[in-house]
Each structure stands twice: as structure tokens, then as C-alpha cells.
Amino acid sequence: MSDHLLTPRHVSTPLQRFAVRTLALFGWRIHFAPLPGPRGVLIVYPHTSNWDVVVGLLAKWAVGVPFRWLGKEALFRGICGLTLGPILRAAGCEPVERGASTGAIERLAQRIRAADHYWLALAPEGTRKYRDSWRSGFYYIALTAGVPLGMATFDFRNKEIRLVDYAMMTGDRETDLACIRRVYSQCHGLKPECA
């Protein structure tokens, strides 16, 4: 699959141009290959800092894809929900209750399958802090929905965002995870000790 470096001449809307120029102003480059279809799951790694959200939103706007992403339900309650909730929803964030077994994988898979266009972006660690393993939800959502898995990288050392790798999950978890690990073997988060 062919990828290209996004520049202002590769994009068509004012929001895309703003995002590409803002990232370029801070030295960031975006490599993007077109999505393999209208529905899928995107994992973004590494997630080690709150700056990942800023870089991620700018990248989302630059490529012009309305990715949706999950945020902890607490962000949508109380005073935070009243102030940040509408902004987060407008940016594509959907609330999720973490820590409870609520059938979220099947619900998200059904939502993806039923939509004309639905790409769900997730951080496989599920937190900015160090974890010795990833959460498996992204894998089972893609597998259950029967959609491609996109693998985006945030490389703070090289100031590069890449969304060029896509794969269908086969159900052979070890083989699939080995493929995913290869994509992420050379990227560096803002706080490498948290990756």
C-alpha cells in the first residue's frame, strides 16, 4: 500500500491545512496511507503523555478521517462533563466505563458493523503509565467486528506520525500480535519509560 507525506498541498479543507501546518511548525511529519475500508479499529502507540491527545487530534484533523476514540466515563460527568464533555464529543470522543465487564467489546463491534463509516481509535495500553502488557480489547473488537486493524505510531524522537500499516486479525493471537509488535519496534513515546 502506497503512503505519502502529508503537506498542505495534499489536503483540501481549512481544518486539514491548519492541522498539517501546526504540526509542521513544531517539526512533526505525517505519513499516511489511505484506509483499507470504511470501518476498522486503529491502535495508537505509544501513549505516554497527555501531549499524545493534542498530537493525535491534530493528526486526525490532518488526514481528514473522523476517527472516534474512547475516554473514561468520568470525563463526561459532573463539572468536567459540563465543560469538557461537549468539546470531547465534538472531537470524536465517546465515554466508556473502564474496569467493569459490561459487554463493551460486542457492543462496539456491533456499532462498527452497523455504521456506514466507523473507525475507532484506541491506545492499547489503556493508560499513560507503564504497564507490562497491553489490554486486549482492541484485538477482540477488530476480530469480532471482522474489520481491519490500523496501527498508528507516534514517534516523539523523530517527530513522526505514521498511519501506513493495516492488517486483518486472523484469530491466531500470537501470530497477529507478532505482526503488531514489528510495526511498533522502532517508535519512541514522549516518556519512553512509560511505554
C-alpha positions in Angstrom: 0.0 0.0 0.0 1.4 3.4 -1.0 1.8 6.1 1.6 2.8 9.7 1.3 4.0 12.5 3.5 1.1 14.9 4.1 1.7 18.5 3.2 -0.7 21.4 2.8 -0.9 20.7 -0.9 -2.2 17.1 -0.2 -5.2 18.3 1.9 -8.4 20.0 0.9 -10.1 21.6 3.9 -9.1 24.6 6.0 -9.0 22.3 9.1 -6.7 19.9 7.4 -4.4 22.7 6.3 -4.4 24.2 9.8 -3.5 20.8 11.4 -0.7 20.0 8.9 0.8 23.4 9.2 0.6 23.4 13.1 2.3 20.0 13.2 4.9 21.2 10.8 5.5 24.3 12.8 6.6 22.0 15.7 8.7 19.8 13.4 6.2 16.9 13.0 5.6 15.0 9.8 2.7 12.7 9.0 2.9 9.6 6.7 -0.5 8.3 5.7 -1.8 5.5 3.6 -5.5 5.5 2.7 -7.7 3.4 5.0 -8.5 0.0 3.6 -12.2 0.4 4.1 -14.9 2.4 5.7 -14.8 0.6 9.1 -12.0 -0.5 11.3 -10.1 -0.3 14.6 -7.0 1.9 14.9 -4.5 1.4 17.7 -2.2 4.3 18.5 1.1 3.6 20.3 2.8 4.7 22.4 0.6 6.6 24.8 2.8 8.1 27.4 1.7 11.7 27.8 -1.3 14.0 27.7 0.5 15.6 24.7 -0.4 12.4 22.7 -4.0 13.6 22.7 -3.0 17.0 21.2 -0.7 15.4 18.6 -3.4 12.8 17.9 -6.2 15.3 17.3 -4.0 17.3 15.0 -3.1 14.2 13.1 -6.8 13.1 12.9 -7.7 16.5 11.5 -4.8 16.5 9.1 -5.7 13.2 7.5 -9.4 14.2 7.4 -10.8 10.9 8.9 -13.5 11.2 11.6 -11.8 8.7 13.9 -13.7 8.1 17.1 -12.0 7.4 20.4 -12.8 6.3 23.9 -12.4 8.4 27.0 -13.1 7.4 30.6 -16.7 8.0 31.6 -15.6 10.3 34.4 -14.7 12.9 31.8 -18.4 13.1 30.9 -19.8 13.5 34.4 -20.2 16.4 36.8 -18.5 19.8 36.2 -15.9 18.2 33.9 -18.7 16.7 31.8 -20.5 20.0 31.6 -17.3 21.9 30.5 -15.2 19.3 28.6 -17.9 16.8 27.6 -19.3 18.7 24.6 -15.8 19.5 23.4 -14.7 15.9 23.7 -17.8 14.6 21.9 -17.2 17.1 19.1 -13.7 15.8 18.8 -15.0 12.2 18.4 -14.6 11.0 22.0 -17.2 8.5 23.3 -17.5 7.6 27.0 -16.5 4.1 28.2 -16.8 2.6 31.6 -13.4 1.1 32.4 -12.8 -1.7 34.8 -16.3 -3.2 34.6 -17.1 -6.2 32.5 -20.0 -4.7 30.6 -20.0 -6.4 27.2 -18.3 -3.4 25.6 -16.4 -5.4 23.0 -19.6 -6.9 21.5 -21.4 -3.5 21.7 -18.5 -1.7 20.0 -18.2 -4.4 17.3 -21.9 -4.2 16.6 -21.7 -0.4 16.4 -18.8 -0.6 13.9 -20.5 -3.2 11.7 -23.8 -1.3 11.6 -22.2 2.1 10.6 -21.5 3.3 7.1 -18.2 4.7 8.3 -16.7 4.0 11.7 -13.0 3.9 12.7 -12.4 3.5 16.4 -9.0 4.7 17.7 -7.7 3.2 20.9 -4.5 3.3 23.0 -3.6 -0.4 23.6 -2.1 0.3 27.0 -5.3 1.9 28.2 -3.2 4.4 30.3 -0.3 6.8 30.1 1.5 4.9 32.9 3.8 2.0 32.3 2.1 -1.4 32.0 3.9 -4.7 31.4 1.2 -5.7 28.8 -1.4 -4.2 26.6 -5.2 -4.5 27.1 -6.7 -7.0 24.6 -9.9 -5.1 23.8 -8.7 -3.6 20.6 -7.8 -7.1 19.3 -11.1 -8.6 20.1 -13.1 -5.6 18.8 -11.4 -5.9 15.4 -11.7 -9.7 15.4 -15.4 -9.7 16.4 -16.3 -6.9 14.0 -14.3 -8.5 11.2 -12.7 -5.2 10.3 -9.0 -4.2 9.6 -6.7 -3.1 12.4 -4.8 0.0 11.6 -1.5 0.6 13.5 -0.6 4.3 14.1 2.7 5.3 15.6 3.7 8.5 17.5 7.4 8.8 17.4 8.4 11.8 19.5 12.2 11.2 19.0 11.8 11.6 15.2 8.6 13.8 15.4 6.8 11.5 13.0 3.3 10.2 12.9 2.7 7.1 10.8 -0.6 5.5 9.7 0.5 3.2 7.0 0.1 -0.3 8.4 -3.1 -2.3 8.3 -3.9 -5.9 8.9 -6.8 -8.3 9.3 -6.7 -10.2 12.6 -6.8 -13.9 11.9 -7.7 -15.2 15.4 -4.2 -16.7 15.8 -3.4 -14.2 18.6 0.4 -14.9 18.9 0.9 -14.5 15.1 -1.3 -11.4 15.0 0.5 -9.8 18.0 3.9 -10.6 16.5 2.9 -8.6 13.3 1.7 -5.7 15.5 5.0 -5.7 17.6 7.0 -5.4 14.4 5.2 -2.2 13.4 6.0 -0.7 16.9 9.5 -1.9 17.4 11.2 1.4 16.5 8.9 4.2 17.8 9.5 6.3 20.9 7.0 8.0 23.1 7.5 11.3 24.8 8.2 9.5 28.0 9.9 6.2 26.9 9.9 4.8 30.4 6.1 4.7 30.4 5.8 2.7 27.1 
